[in-house]
């Protein structure tokens, strides 16, 4: 076999130029907003701030950049370079409409929904005029679905030409202020997904906790769903296929987290490097002290490893695989490496690293949450270990 046939396809000039435009936009227009005081009680940008940033993104031609003007999605490898650029500021994904959960929800609706549902629910998301929420996780106090979605307690039953949904959902990112909801519930046929207009009086916020991260508008609330009536035509796909559709969303959305937070840590490392090259102590700049210089060298190595891991997993997705195993591997490797890199940035900067004078402190907090979001590291390792055992048994049979 010609080894050249194994090489991944070359990134398009369109995607390369787009990523450069996104990066220039984030650095020039969005980074200054990091000092903007328009924040809610959880430290997240207010709706007014989001709208203002998105107006600028539209004017710059970088709104929802991973979706081409004709509605086609960039390849996953192309998406990576664009989303890494948008992640250079914690506000960047919100401004450019590449943030979770909207990015993953758009991907799911685009792949599963009917043309009618796309026109009604997807178009407002693509334009950045609306935000969305994915209602799957349930409260631990109810022993509901978390890392194990099969434990889902929320139910749905057919009632004429409607479905009636009851249950509670927790850690629903962006739920407050969202206009589109994807609600997962369990029927006799199995798991189901529904597209719903928000707000709806049947979906009530119970609690919105303060969390370690503060970049995502709408919080991570707990909601009670009481007798939510959803027209049957608003079911996403077919009854009982909800977990299969979740797999369509799962790997790309998991990898998108890696992309965005890699961008954030690249920025944190830039700031820490600048600090270390300017600050002097004991007769020389900090970077000339091995203890500091080596930390920045380790960051450079691990950031490149993250970039390559993302590109590898994206290539698997682009080849048509669900990449369930590969995305688990990438999620563990990237989240753990970025945590170490962000921690080194704080350490290099000393006292300055733990203040809000730079964005490094926020990026450190955000990346700590990443080790849990879309599946904790330990759950992914457990799943991978099960796969290793299955492969071992299959090899002995």
Secondary structure, 3 states (H helix, E strand, C coil): CCHHHHCCCCCCHHHHHHHHHHHHHHHHHHHHHHHCCCECCCCCECHHHHHHHHHHHHHHCCCCCCECCCCCECCHHHHHHHHHHHCCCCCHHHHHCCCCCHHHHHHHHHHHCCHHHHHHHHHHHHCCCCCEEEECCCCHHHCCCCCCHHHCCCEEEEECCEEEEEEEEEEEECCCCCCEEEEEEEECCEEEEEEEECCCCCEEEEECCCCCCCCCCCCEEEEEEEEEEEEHHHECCCCEEHHHHHHHHHHHHHHHHHHHHHHHHHHHHHHHHHHHHHCEECCEEHHHCHHHHHHHHHHHHHHHHHHHHHHHHHHHHHCCCCCHHHHHHHHHHHHHHHHHHHHHHHHHHHHHHHCCCCCHHHHHHHHHHHCCCCCCHHHHHHHHHHHHHHHHHHHHC
